[in-house]
């Protein structure tokens, strides 16, 4: 747990840089990056969460880790640092 906390900020920056590089590469190749607003992202998650719950949560082998990851995700939603740096496609 302590190691995870120590690496959290570093890894957050790594993910944000990766996200930006991927988006730039996508644009360079002619793609369009569309970022959802917070409201749109919330609606997307609300609509798709039941699908994940049914598929991943309904699988006896996957359910324990899926539920653990879900619990962790609920506790660690996007941080203020992530929002400022533009993370979260």
N, C-alpha and C positions, 0 to 999 in steps of 0.2 A: 504494500500500500504506500509506504513512504517513497519508494522508488518511482512509483506511478505519479505521485504528486510532484516529485522533482522533475520528471520528464514532461509533465503535462504542458507547460508553457512552450517548451522547445518543440514538442510534437505538434502543438497547435499551430505554431508558425510554419512548420514543415508542410502541414496539410494546406494551410492558406496559400503558401507559395506554389504548391503543386496545383491547387485549384486555379490559380491565376495563369500558370503556364499552360495548363490544359485548355483553358478558355481561350487564351491567345492563339495557341496552335489551331484550335478549332476554327477561329475566325480567319487565320491565315490560309486555311484550306478551303475557305468559302462558306463555312458554317455560320450560323447565327446563334448567339448565346442569349437565351431568354431567362431572366431572373424573375422568379415569382415574388410578389409582394408578400409581406408577412401574412396578410389575410388569405391570399391565394395558397400559400404554403400550408397554413393551418387547415384550410379546406381540403387540400390534397391529402394531407396526413389523416384527416378525419375520414375521408372516403376510402383510403387504401389500407388503413390499419386493420380493419376487420379481415381483409384478405390475408395479410401476413399472419394474423392471429389464427385464422382457420388452417392455413397451410403449415406454418412453422409450429404454432402452438398445438396443433392437432397431431403432430408426428411424435410418437412416444420417445423416439431417440433424440429428436431435436428440441422438444419442448423444455427440458430443464435449462439448457444453455440459452435458448431463445428468451425464456421468461426472465432469466438472470440479466441478460443484455437489455431487455426492455426496462427492467427495474432501474438499472444503471443509467440508461438513457433518460429516463424520466427525472432522475436526480441531477443530470448534467446537461441540460439543454444548452443551446448556443450561449456562450458567455458574451459579456459586453465587448471583450477583446475581439472575439470572432466577428461580431456585428460591425465593429469599427474597421476591421481589416477586410471585410467583404466576403467572409466565408459563407458557405451554404448555398449551393446552386439551387 
